[in-house]
Each structure stands twice: as C-alpha cells, then as structure tokens.
Amino acid sequence: MPLFKARDIANERGYDIVEVAPQASPPVCRLIDFGKFKYEQTKKEREARKKQKSILVREVQFRPKIGDHDIDFKVRTIKKLIGEGDKVKVSIIFRGREITHPDLGRELLDRVAKELEGEVLIERPPAMDGRRMIMILAPSKQRKPESEATDTDKEPKNAEAKDS
C-alpha cells in the first residue's frame, strides 16, 4: 500500500504507523496506537525483571590459625549459603607476619574445597588479593533442589517397610 494511503487510514482511525521490519523488501509497517504499544512493552519488561533471581555473593572469613572445629562450623555455614542458591566468597585474612606463609592459606582453602567437593563449583581458584587470599564458590548445577531430595529419600523407606 502506498505511504500516503496508509497515512490517511491511520489518521482516520487514530493510529500511528510503526515500521516493524525495515530490512524487508518492501519494509513492513503496522497501524497501532504507539502509546499503548510502549506501555505494554514497559509492562513486559517489568514482569521479566520480577522473575529474575538475584544471586548474592556472601562472604565467609577464615584466619590461617583457625581450629578444626571452627573450620567444620564454617563449612556447614558455606553449605547452608550454597543451598540457598548464593555464591560464597571464602577469604583468609592475613595479619602481621602471617602474610609470609601464604601456603597455609592455600592449604586451608584446598581443605574447604575438598570438603565441599560435588556440592560446589570453584568459580575462582585461590588467589592473593592484598592481605587476603580469596576463593569464590558457586552452587553446583548438578545438585537437586532440597524439596526433591527429601521426596526421593522418603520413597525407598516406604518400599522397605512394605517388604517386611
């Protein structure tokens, strides 16, 4: 349709002419209410933003001379945070002359990674950052959500009970 006819029809109906596909030959245009179109686009964008899940980066701090029980406690904390779907930044803070022994920090981070093996992905391996050694852990993609894991745990128990 020629452009002048399209303009006449658009003015008559109270619509706007919007070019939809400029690369096509000939270019494709539509008659729509542009204000309503923009409103619906922003509404769709708002809905899309609501459905996005923001991933937090939580931090758990260690010291090089930490005790075994404290390590176990903090590993449980890391498991809980990973279970919630957050990333965890594990950092070891060196004070004073402790900085001369970064190997202790690396061993500690390796121990934490080994205890969490299979549950987490190491997004950033241990590296020095000033007076800190940092490692970033992310939830493993292979993990099942906790609600599914508890459902599957219950089924075999019921099957065993029926057999007895």
Buried (B, 14 or more C-beta within 10 A) or exposed (E): EEEEEBEEEBEEEEBBBBEEEEEEEEEEBBEBBEEEEEEEEEEEEEEEEEEEEEEEEBEBEBBBEBEEEEBEEBBEEBBEBBEEBBBBBBBBBBEEEBBEEBEBBBEBBEEBBEBBEEBBBBBEEBEBEEEBBBBBBBBEEEBEEEEEEEEEEEEEEEEEEEEE
